[in-house]
Structure formats: structure tokens, C-alpha cells
Amino acid sequence: MIRILVLVLVAAAAMAFGQRPAQAREHPWCLISAFGEQHCQYDSLEACLRDRVGGAGFCNPNPSG
């Protein structure tokens, strides 16, 4: 009986202190496509500029960052 209680307590502790949900992080740069779509997934201006297809669109600082 004590073994079961210990196992239940260990399992409850593992669930309480185990994995934490991922936290969203705002990236500082956004690529604005030629169609006006905003993709804010860039950590640097250089990374954003690399992803512009054929020079279409532009990079802006993230307005929510």
C-alpha cells in the first residue's frame, strides 16, 4: 500500500514539475510580402532580407515588439 502511495506521489510530482508549455517569443523583424502579408519570424534584418523573393516586399521592425 505504501509503494502505491509513493508511486502516485512521484507521478504527481513529475507531472507538476515536468514539462512546461512553450512560450511565444516575438521576433524583432517582419517580412512584408508584395501582397501585404506580414511574417514576423526574423531575428535580424539580414535574415529577413535573405528571404525576400526577387526583391519583392520589404522588411520592417516588428510593430508588436
PDB file of N, CA, C and O in Angstrom:
ATOM      1  N   MET A   1       0.821  -1.197   0.000  1.00  0.00           N
ATOM      2  CA  MET A   1       0.000   0.000   0.000  1.00  0.00           C
ATOM      3  C   MET A   1       0.868   1.265   0.000  1.00  0.00           C
ATOM      4  O   MET A   1       0.562   2.242  -0.684  1.00  0.00           O
ATOM      5  N   ILE A   2       1.948   1.227   0.775  1.00  0.00           N
ATOM      6  CA  ILE A   2       2.839   2.384   0.835  1.00  0.00           C
ATOM      7  C   ILE A   2       3.540   2.571  -0.508  1.00  0.00           C
ATOM      8  O   ILE A   2       3.759   3.705  -0.933  1.00  0.00           O
ATOM      9  N   ARG A   3       3.891   1.492  -1.174  1.00  0.00           N
ATOM     10  CA  ARG A   3       4.522   1.586  -2.501  1.00  0.00           C
ATOM     11  C   ARG A   3       3.619   2.314  -3.484  1.00  0.00           C
ATOM     12  O   ARG A   3       4.077   3.169  -4.242  1.00  0.00           O
ATOM     13  N   ILE A   4       2.351   1.977  -3.471  1.00  0.00           N
ATOM     14  CA  ILE A   4       1.397   2.615  -4.384  1.00  0.00           C
ATOM     15  C   ILE A   4       1.298   4.100  -4.081  1.00  0.00           C
ATOM     16  O   ILE A   4       1.279   4.926  -4.994  1.00  0.00           O
ATOM     17  N   LEU A   5       1.236   4.440  -2.802  1.00  0.00           N
ATOM     18  CA  LEU A   5       1.161   5.848  -2.414  1.00  0.00           C
ATOM     19  C   LEU A   5       2.403   6.608  -2.873  1.00  0.00           C
ATOM     20  O   LEU A   5       2.297   7.719  -3.393  1.00  0.00           O
ATOM     21  N   VAL A   6       3.579   6.011  -2.682  1.00  0.00           N
ATOM     22  CA  VAL A   6       4.831   6.638  -3.115  1.00  0.00           C
ATOM     23  C   VAL A   6       4.848   6.803  -4.628  1.00  0.00           C
ATOM     24  O   VAL A   6       5.241   7.857  -5.127  1.00  0.00           O
ATOM     25  N   LEU A   7       4.431   5.787  -5.363  1.00  0.00           N
ATOM     26  CA  LEU A   7       4.400   5.881  -6.820  1.00  0.00           C
ATOM     27  C   LEU A   7       3.443   6.977  -7.288  1.00  0.00           C
ATOM     28  O   LEU A   7       3.755   7.715  -8.223  1.00  0.00           O
ATOM     29  N   VAL A   8       2.290   7.087  -6.648  1.00  0.00           N
ATOM     30  CA  VAL A   8       1.330   8.131  -7.003  1.00  0.00           C
ATOM     31  C   VAL A   8       1.916   9.509  -6.720  1.00  0.00           C
ATOM     32  O   VAL A   8       1.757  10.424  -7.529  1.00  0.00           O
ATOM     33  N   LEU A   9       2.588   9.671  -5.590  1.00  0.00           N
ATOM     34  CA  LEU A   9       3.201  10.961  -5.250  1.00  0.00           C
ATOM     35  C   LEU A   9       4.332  11.317  -6.216  1.00  0.00           C
ATOM     36  O   LEU A   9       4.467  12.475  -6.614  1.00  0.00           O
ATOM     37  N   VAL A  10       5.138  10.335  -6.591  1.00  0.00           N
ATOM     38  CA  VAL A  10       6.220  10.586  -7.547  1.00  0.00           C
ATOM     39  C   VAL A  10       5.643  10.967  -8.910  1.00  0.00           C
ATOM     40  O   VAL A  10       6.136  11.889  -9.560  1.00  0.00           O
ATOM     41  N   ALA A  11       4.608  10.264  -9.338  1.00  0.00           N
ATOM     42  CA  ALA A  11       3.984  10.590 -10.626  1.00  0.00           C
ATOM     43  C   ALA A  11       3.365  11.983 -10.597  1.00  0.00           C
ATOM     44  O   ALA A  11       3.478  12.726 -11.572  1.00  0.00           O
ATOM     45  N   ALA A  12       2.712  12.350  -9.494  1.00  0.00           N
ATOM     46  CA  ALA A  12       2.111  13.682  -9.386  1.00  0.00           C
ATOM     47  C   ALA A  12       3.192  14.766  -9.402  1.00  0.00           C
ATOM     48  O   ALA A  12       3.016  15.809 -10.032  1.00  0.00           O
ATOM     49  N   ALA A  13       4.300  14.523  -8.718  1.00  0.00           N
ATOM     50  CA  ALA A  13       5.400  15.490  -8.709  1.00  0.00           C
ATOM     51  C   ALA A  13       6.010  15.636 -10.095  1.00  0.00           C
ATOM     52  O   ALA A  13       6.342  16.744 -10.515  1.00  0.00           O
ATOM     53  N   ALA A  14       6.158  14.530 -10.804  1.00  0.00           N
ATOM     54  CA  ALA A  14       6.714  14.581 -12.166  1.00  0.00           C
ATOM     55  C   ALA A  14       5.811  15.388 -13.095  1.00  0.00           C
ATOM     56  O   ALA A  14       6.298  16.145 -13.934  1.00  0.00           O
ATOM     57  N   MET A  15       4.521  15.230 -12.947  1.00  0.00           N
ATOM     58  CA  MET A  15       3.596  15.991 -13.798  1.00  0.00           C
ATOM     59  C   MET A  15       3.585  17.462 -13.413  1.00  0.00           C
ATOM     60  O   MET A  15       3.462  18.324 -14.284  1.00  0.00           O
ATOM     61  N   ALA A  16       3.711  17.763 -12.133  1.00  0.00           N
ATOM     62  CA  ALA A  16       3.658  19.151 -11.676  1.00  0.00           C
ATOM     63  C   ALA A  16       4.923  19.921 -12.058  1.00  0.00           C
ATOM     64  O   ALA A  16       4.848  21.101 -12.400  1.00  0.00           O
ATOM     65  N   PHE A  17       6.076  19.268 -12.003  1.00  0.00           N
ATOM     66  CA  PHE A  17       7.339  19.966 -12.246  1.00  0.00           C
ATOM     67  C   PHE A  17       8.005  19.566 -13.553  1.00  0.00           C
ATOM     68  O   PHE A  17       9.140  19.963 -13.815  1.00  0.00           O
ATOM     69  N   GLY A  18       7.324  18.798 -14.364  1.00  0.00           N
ATOM     70  CA  GLY A  18       7.892  18.302 -15.614  1.00  0.00           C
ATOM     71  C   GLY A  18       7.909  19.350 -16.701  1.00  0.00           C
ATOM     72  O   GLY A  18       8.427  20.450 -16.504  1.00  0.00           O
ATOM     73  N   GLN A  19       7.356  19.025 -17.825  1.00  0.00           N
ATOM     74  CA  GLN A  19       7.402  19.886 -18.996  1.00  0.00           C
ATOM     75  C   GLN A  19       6.560  21.133 -18.801  1.00  0.00           C
ATOM     76  O   GLN A  19       5.478  21.092 -18.217  1.00  0.00           O
ATOM     77  N   ARG A  20       7.067  22.209 -19.290  1.00  0.00           N
ATOM     78  CA  ARG A  20       6.357  23.482 -19.275  1.00  0.00           C
ATOM     79  C   ARG A  20       5.921  23.794 -20.704  1.00  0.00           C
ATOM     80  O   ARG A  20       6.607  23.407 -21.650  1.00  0.00           O
ATOM     81  N   PRO A  21       4.803  24.482 -20.880  1.00  0.00           N
ATOM     82  CA  PRO A  21       4.387  24.844 -22.238  1.00  0.00           C
ATOM     83  C   PRO A  21       5.378  25.823 -22.861  1.00  0.00           C
ATOM     84  O   PRO A  21       5.990  26.639 -22.172  1.00  0.00           O
ATOM     85  N   ALA A  22       5.519  25.722 -24.163  1.00  0.00           N
ATOM     86  CA  ALA A  22       6.407  26.630 -24.891  1.00  0.00           C
ATOM     87  C   ALA A  22       5.863  28.048 -24.806  1.00  0.00           C
ATOM     88  O   ALA A  22       4.653  28.268 -24.854  1.00  0.00           O
ATOM     89  N   GLN A  23       6.761  28.993 -24.680  1.00  0.00           N
ATOM     90  CA  GLN A  23       6.344  30.378 -24.611  1.00  0.00           C
ATOM     91  C   GLN A  23       6.639  31.059 -25.949  1.00  0.00           C
ATOM     92  O   GLN A  23       7.695  30.872 -26.553  1.00  0.00           O
ATOM     93  N   ALA A  24       5.679  31.838 -26.374  1.00  0.00           N
ATOM     94  CA  ALA A  24       5.841  32.558 -27.635  1.00  0.00           C
ATOM     95  C   ALA A  24       6.899  33.640 -27.458  1.00  0.00           C
ATOM     96  O   ALA A  24       7.022  34.236 -26.388  1.00  0.00           O
ATOM     97  N   ARG A  25       7.640  33.878 -28.492  1.00  0.00           N
ATOM     98  CA  ARG A  25       8.671  34.907 -28.460  1.00  0.00           C
ATOM     99  C   ARG A  25       8.485  35.776 -29.689  1.00  0.00           C
ATOM    100  O   ARG A  25       8.350  35.282 -30.808  1.00  0.00           O
ATOM    101  N   GLU A  26       8.482  37.053 -29.462  1.00  0.00           N
ATOM    102  CA  GLU A  26       8.353  37.988 -30.581  1.00  0.00           C
ATOM    103  C   GLU A  26       9.718  38.166 -31.244  1.00  0.00           C
ATOM    104  O   GLU A  26      10.720  38.417 -30.574  1.00  0.00           O
ATOM    105  N   HIS A  27       9.738  38.033 -32.555  1.00  0.00           N
ATOM    106  CA  HIS A  27      10.965  38.278 -33.316  1.00  0.00           C
ATOM    107  C   HIS A  27      10.986  39.751 -33.714  1.00  0.00           C
ATOM    108  O   HIS A  27       9.934  40.330 -33.986  1.00  0.00           O
ATOM    109  N   PRO A  28      12.153  40.355 -33.750  1.00  0.00           N
ATOM    110  CA  PRO A  28      12.225  41.802 -33.967  1.00  0.00           C
ATOM    111  C   PRO A  28      12.007  42.272 -35.406  1.00  0.00           C
ATOM    112  O   PRO A  28      11.818  43.468 -35.627  1.00  0.00           O
ATOM    113  N   TRP A  29      12.028  41.363 -36.400  1.00  0.00           N
ATOM    114  CA  TRP A  29      11.889  41.796 -37.796  1.00  0.00           C
ATOM    115  C   TRP A  29      10.789  41.030 -38.507  1.00  0.00           C
ATOM    116  O   TRP A  29      10.584  39.839 -38.276  1.00  0.00           O
ATOM    117  N   CYS A  30      10.080  41.747 -39.384  1.00  0.00           N
ATOM    118  CA  CYS A  30       8.984  41.165 -40.164  1.00  0.00           C
ATOM    119  C   CYS A  30       9.250  41.374 -41.649  1.00  0.00           C
ATOM    120  O   CYS A  30       9.751  42.418 -42.068  1.00  0.00           O
ATOM    121  N   LEU A  31       8.903  40.359 -42.434  1.00  0.00           N
ATOM    122  CA  LEU A  31       8.923  40.470 -43.888  1.00  0.00           C
ATOM    123  C   LEU A  31       7.502  40.768 -44.332  1.00  0.00           C
ATOM    124  O   LEU A  31       6.582  40.001 -44.044  1.00  0.00           O
ATOM    125  N   ILE A  32       7.323  41.869 -45.025  1.00  0.00           N
ATOM    126  CA  ILE A  32       6.024  42.243 -45.564  1.00  0.00           C
ATOM    127  C   ILE A  32       6.052  41.867 -47.043  1.00  0.00           C
ATOM    128  O   ILE A  32       6.832  42.422 -47.816  1.00  0.00           O
ATOM    129  N   SER A  33       5.199  40.922 -47.430  1.00  0.00           N
ATOM    130  CA  SER A  33       5.218  40.444 -48.811  1.00  0.00           C
ATOM    131  C   SER A  33       4.594  41.474 -49.750  1.00  0.00           C
ATOM    132  O   SER A  33       4.013  42.467 -49.313  1.00  0.00           O
ATOM    133  N   ALA A  34       4.729  41.214 -51.032  1.00  0.00           N
ATOM    134  CA  ALA A  34       4.147  42.100 -52.043  1.00  0.00           C
ATOM    135  C   ALA A  34       2.621  42.120 -51.943  1.00  0.00           C
ATOM    136  O   ALA A  34       1.981  43.049 -52.437  1.00  0.00           O
ATOM    137  N   PHE A  35       2.037  41.105 -51.310  1.00  0.00           N
ATOM    138  CA  PHE A  35       0.583  41.037 -51.141  1.00  0.00           C
ATOM    139  C   PHE A  35       0.128  41.605 -49.810  1.00  0.00           C
ATOM    140  O   PHE A  35      -1.061  41.575 -49.493  1.00  0.00           O
ATOM    141  N   GLY A  36       1.077  42.129 -49.020  1.00  0.00           N
ATOM    142  CA  GLY A  36       0.743  42.738 -47.736  1.00  0.00           C
ATOM    143  C   GLY A  36       0.728  41.772 -46.567  1.00  0.00           C
ATOM    144  O   GLY A  36       0.353  42.153 -45.458  1.00  0.00           O
ATOM    145  N   GLU A  37       1.129  40.525 -46.792  1.00  0.00           N
ATOM    146  CA  GLU A  37       1.181  39.558 -45.698  1.00  0.00           C
ATOM    147  C   GLU A  37       2.399  39.844 -44.823  1.00  0.00           C
ATOM    148  O   GLU A  37       3.478  40.141 -45.336  1.00  0.00           O
ATOM    149  N   GLN A  38       2.231  39.756 -43.529  1.00  0.00           N
ATOM    150  CA  GLN A  38       3.306  40.061 -42.590  1.00  0.00           C
ATOM    151  C   GLN A  38       3.792  38.771 -41.938  1.00  0.00           C
ATOM    152  O   GLN A  38       3.003  38.036 -41.345  1.00  0.00           O
ATOM    153  N   HIS A  39       5.084  38.499 -42.047  1.00  0.00           N
ATOM    154  CA  HIS A  39       5.694  37.295 -41.478  1.00  0.00           C
ATOM    155  C   HIS A  39       6.785  37.735 -40.506  1.00  0.00           C
ATOM    156  O   HIS A  39       7.896  38.066 -40.920  1.00  0.00           O
ATOM    157  N   CYS A  40       6.466  37.736 -39.224  1.00  0.00           N
ATOM    158  CA  CYS A  40       7.405  38.200 -38.196  1.00  0.00           C
ATOM    159  C   CYS A  40       8.121  37.005 -37.569  1.00  0.00           C
ATOM    160  O   CYS A  40       7.726  36.508 -36.514  1.00  0.00           O
ATOM    161  N   GLN A  41       9.173  36.558 -38.237  1.00  0.00           N
ATOM    162  CA  GLN A  41       9.902  35.381 -37.775  1.00  0.00           C
ATOM    163  C   GLN A  41      11.404  35.559 -37.868  1.00  0.00           C
ATOM    164  O   GLN A  41      12.143  34.574 -37.866  1.00  0.00           O
ATOM    165  N   TYR A  42      11.865  36.782 -37.948  1.00  0.00           N
ATOM    166  CA  TYR A  42      13.282  37.033 -38.213  1.00  0.00           C
ATOM    167  C   TYR A  42      13.963  37.693 -37.023  1.00  0.00           C
ATOM    168  O   TYR A  42      13.434  38.623 -36.414  1.00  0.00           O
ATOM    169  N   ASP A  43      15.160  37.183 -36.706  1.00  0.00           N
ATOM    170  CA  ASP A  43      15.933  37.730 -35.601  1.00  0.00           C
ATOM    171  C   ASP A  43      16.855  38.868 -36.030  1.00  0.00           C
ATOM    172  O   ASP A  43      17.372  39.603 -35.189  1.00  0.00           O
ATOM    173  N   SER A  44      17.062  39.012 -37.342  1.00  0.00           N
ATOM    174  CA  SER A  44      17.924  40.091 -37.817  1.00  0.00           C
ATOM    175  C   SER A  44      17.399  40.629 -39.148  1.00  0.00           C
ATOM    176  O   SER A  44      16.669  39.948 -39.870  1.00  0.00           O
ATOM    177  N   LEU A  45      17.781  41.843 -39.446  1.00  0.00           N
ATOM    178  CA  LEU A  45      17.401  42.444 -40.721  1.00  0.00           C
ATOM    179  C   LEU A  45      18.004  41.645 -41.873  1.00  0.00           C
ATOM    180  O   LEU A  45      17.357  41.462 -42.904  1.00  0.00           O
ATOM    181  N   GLU A  46      19.238  41.169 -41.705  1.00  0.00           N
ATOM    182  CA  GLU A  46      19.906  40.414 -42.756  1.00  0.00           C
ATOM    183  C   GLU A  46      19.148  39.124 -43.082  1.00  0.00           C
ATOM    184  O   GLU A  46      19.005  38.772 -44.252  1.00  0.00           O
ATOM    185  N   ALA A  47      18.666  38.428 -42.067  1.00  0.00           N
ATOM    186  CA  ALA A  47      17.903  37.194 -42.286  1.00  0.00           C
ATOM    187  C   ALA A  47      16.610  37.493 -43.029  1.00  0.00           C
ATOM    188  O   ALA A  47      16.204  36.721 -43.898  1.00  0.00           O
ATOM    189  N   CYS A  48      15.970  38.585 -42.705  1.00  0.00           N
ATOM    190  CA  CYS A  48      14.735  38.977 -43.387  1.00  0.00           C
ATOM    191  C   CYS A  48      15.018  39.304 -44.850  1.00  0.00           C
ATOM    192  O   CYS A  48      14.287  38.866 -45.738  1.00  0.00           O
ATOM    193  N   LEU A  49      16.063  40.062 -45.100  1.00  0.00           N
ATOM    194  CA  LEU A  49      16.399  40.450 -46.473  1.00  0.00           C
ATOM    195  C   LEU A  49      16.746  39.237 -47.339  1.00  0.00           C
ATOM    196  O   LEU A  49      16.450  39.228 -48.534  1.00  0.00           O
ATOM    197  N   ARG A  50      17.368  38.215 -46.748  1.00  0.00           N
ATOM    198  CA  ARG A  50      17.712  36.994 -47.492  1.00  0.00           C
ATOM    199  C   ARG A  50      16.473  36.281 -48.013  1.00  0.00           C
ATOM    200  O   ARG A  50      16.519  35.652 -49.070  1.00  0.00           O
ATOM    201  N   ASP A  51      15.363  36.375 -47.279  1.00  0.00           N
ATOM    202  CA  ASP A  51      14.155  35.641 -47.660  1.00  0.00           C
ATOM    203  C   ASP A  51      13.248  36.390 -48.625  1.00  0.00           C
ATOM    204  O   ASP A  51      12.238  35.842 -49.067  1.00  0.00           O
ATOM    205  N   ARG A  52      13.579  37.607 -48.956  1.00  0.00           N
ATOM    206  CA  ARG A  52      12.752  38.323 -49.944  1.00  0.00           C
ATOM    207  C   ARG A  52      12.944  37.655 -51.293  1.00  0.00           C
ATOM    208  O   ARG A  52      14.071  37.508 -51.763  1.00  0.00           O
ATOM    209  N   VAL A  53      11.861  37.258 -51.906  1.00  0.00           N
ATOM    210  CA  VAL A  53      11.930  36.555 -53.192  1.00  0.00           C
ATOM    211  C   VAL A  53      12.006  37.580 -54.312  1.00  0.00           C
ATOM    212  O   VAL A  53      11.069  38.352 -54.519  1.00  0.00           O
ATOM    213  N   GLY A  54      13.103  37.588 -55.023  1.00  0.00           N
ATOM    214  CA  GLY A  54      13.269  38.505 -56.147  1.00  0.00           C
ATOM    215  C   GLY A  54      13.189  39.969 -55.764  1.00  0.00           C
ATOM    216  O   GLY A  54      12.896  40.818 -56.605  1.00  0.00           O
ATOM    217  N   GLY A  55      13.445  40.267 -54.516  1.00  0.00           N
ATOM    218  CA  GLY A  55      13.411  41.661 -54.062  1.00  0.00           C
ATOM    219  C   GLY A  55      12.014  42.181 -53.820  1.00  0.00           C
ATOM    220  O   GLY A  55      11.850  43.362 -53.516  1.00  0.00           O
ATOM    221  N   ALA A  56      10.982  41.327 -53.946  1.00  0.00           N
ATOM    222  CA  ALA A  56       9.613  41.770 -53.709  1.00  0.00           C
ATOM    223  C   ALA A  56       9.358  41.838 -52.207  1.00  0.00           C
ATOM    224  O   ALA A  56       9.841  41.000 -51.445  1.00  0.00           O
ATOM    225  N   GLY A  57       8.616  42.816 -51.806  1.00  0.00           N
ATOM    226  CA  GLY A  57       8.325  43.007 -50.382  1.00  0.00           C
ATOM    227  C   GLY A  57       9.424  43.812 -49.712  1.00  0.00           C
ATOM    228  O   GLY A  57      10.363  44.280 -50.356  1.00  0.00           O
ATOM    229  N   PHE A  58       9.280  43.961 -48.387  1.00  0.00           N
ATOM    230  CA  PHE A  58      10.269  44.712 -47.633  1.00  0.00           C
ATOM    231  C   PHE A  58      10.289  44.242 -46.187  1.00  0.00           C
ATOM    232  O   PHE A  58       9.381  43.546 -45.732  1.00  0.00           O
ATOM    233  N   CYS A  59      11.319  44.626 -45.484  1.00  0.00           N
ATOM    234  CA  CYS A  59      11.489  44.241 -44.079  1.00  0.00           C
ATOM    235  C   CYS A  59      11.250  45.445 -43.183  1.00  0.00           C
ATOM    236  O   CYS A  59      11.708  46.552 -43.469  1.00  0.00           O
ATOM    237  N   ASN A  60      10.537  45.215 -42.112  1.00  0.00           N
ATOM    238  CA  ASN A  60      10.184  46.252 -41.156  1.00  0.00           C
ATOM    239  C   ASN A  60      10.462  45.753 -39.746  1.00  0.00           C
ATOM    240  O   ASN A  60      10.429  44.547 -39.503  1.00  0.00           O
ATOM    241  N   PRO A  61      10.735  46.662 -38.811  1.00  0.00           N
ATOM    242  CA  PRO A  61      10.770  46.224 -37.413  1.00  0.00           C
ATOM    243  C   PRO A  61       9.382  45.711 -37.005  1.00  0.00           C
ATOM    244  O   PRO A  61       8.366  46.218 -37.483  1.00  0.00           O
ATOM    245  N   ASN A  62       9.343  44.728 -36.141  1.00  0.00           N
ATOM    246  CA  ASN A  62       8.085  44.160 -35.682  1.00  0.00           C
ATOM    247  C   ASN A  62       7.303  45.218 -34.893  1.00  0.00           C
ATOM    248  O   ASN A  62       7.809  45.742 -33.901  1.00  0.00           O
ATOM    249  N   PRO A  63       6.086  45.531 -35.321  1.00  0.00           N
ATOM    250  CA  PRO A  63       5.319  46.569 -34.637  1.00  0.00           C
ATOM    251  C   PRO A  63       4.874  46.160 -33.232  1.00  0.00           C
ATOM    252  O   PRO A  63       4.581  47.026 -32.407  1.00  0.00           O
ATOM    253  N   SER A  64       4.819  44.857 -32.947  1.00  0.00           N
ATOM    254  CA  SER A  64       4.404  44.434 -31.610  1.00  0.00           C
ATOM    255  C   SER A  64       5.599  44.108 -30.718  1.00  0.00           C
ATOM    256  O   SER A  64       5.426  43.619 -29.601  1.00  0.00           O
ATOM    257  N   GLY A  65       6.794  44.372 -31.200  1.00  0.00           N
ATOM    258  CA  GLY A  65       7.994  44.054 -30.421  1.00  0.00           C
ATOM    259  C   GLY A  65       8.561  45.245 -29.835  1.00  0.00           C
ATOM    260  O   GLY A  65       9.577  45.169 -29.144  1.00  0.00           O
TER     261      GLY A  65
END
